[in-house]
Amino acid sequence: MFSASLILGLILSTLYGALFHFWRGGGSGRLVLYLALSWAGFLAGHFAATYLNINFEKVGELHVGMASLGSLVFIIIGYWLSLGEMERGAKK
């Protein structure tokens, strides 16, 4: 069961990062950033739900609801922080 949950988690988190990249655009570096943030947020959301015993949209052993929320929060915060980097680069 662990491997099925892991595969589902990787597919969902990769999908979230790729869809955000498709929506906001950017180069390959941005894609890598969004994917890494999505993976980290998905993992953090899953472990937070496990630790806090939150059973919101659980599929098997995977806390899909909280993991998805964590993934989206990490992506949005990372995107927001990267906007400042883009503005600094434009001023030079």
C-alpha positions in Angstrom: 0.0 0.0 0.0 2.9 2.3 0.7 4.1 2.3 -2.9 0.6 3.0 -4.3 0.3 6.0 -2.0 3.7 7.2 -2.9 3.0 6.9 -6.6 -0.4 8.7 -6.2 1.3 11.5 -4.2 4.0 12.0 -6.8 1.5 12.1 -9.6 -0.8 14.6 -7.9 2.0 16.9 -6.7 3.7 16.8 -10.1 0.4 17.7 -11.7 -0.1 20.6 -9.3 3.3 22.0 -10.1 3.0 21.5 -13.8 -0.5 23.1 -14.0 0.7 26.1 -12.0 3.6 26.5 -14.4 1.3 26.1 -17.4 -0.9 28.9 -15.9 1.8 31.3 -14.8 4.5 30.5 -17.4 8.2 30.8 -17.1 11.3 29.0 -18.2 12.5 25.5 -17.3 14.0 26.9 -14.0 10.5 28.0 -13.0 9.1 24.6 -13.8 11.8 23.0 -11.5 11.0 25.5 -8.8 7.2 24.8 -8.9 7.7 21.1 -9.0 10.1 21.1 -6.0 7.7 23.4 -4.1 4.8 21.2 -4.9 6.5 18.0 -3.8 7.7 19.6 -0.6 4.3 21.1 0.2 2.5 17.8 -0.6 4.9 16.0 1.8 4.5 18.6 4.5 0.7 18.7 4.2 0.6 14.9 4.4 2.8 14.7 7.5 1.0 17.6 9.1 -2.3 15.8 8.7 -0.9 12.6 10.0 0.7 14.3 13.0 -2.5 16.4 13.8 -4.8 13.4 13.0 -6.8 15.4 10.4 -8.8 13.0 8.1 -9.9 15.4 5.4 -10.1 13.6 2.0 -8.0 10.6 2.9 -7.4 8.0 0.2 -6.0 4.9 1.8 -3.0 6.0 3.9 -2.5 9.2 1.9 -4.1 12.5 3.3 -4.9 13.9 -0.2 -6.9 16.9 1.0 -4.3 18.3 3.4 -1.4 17.3 1.2 -3.0 19.1 -1.8 -3.6 22.2 0.3 0.0 22.1 1.5 1.2 21.8 -2.1 -0.8 24.7 -3.2 0.3 26.9 -0.3 4.0 26.1 -0.9 3.6 26.9 -4.6 1.8 30.2 -4.0 4.2 31.4 -1.4 7.2 30.4 -3.5 5.7 32.2 -6.5 5.1 35.3 -4.4 8.6 35.3 -3.1 10.0 34.8 -6.5 8.2 37.9 -7.8 10.6 40.0 -5.8 13.5 38.4 -7.5 12.0 39.1 -10.9 11.6 42.8 -10.0 15.2 43.1 -8.7 16.4 41.6 -12.0 14.3 44.0 -14.1 15.8 47.1 -12.2 19.4 46.2 -13.1 
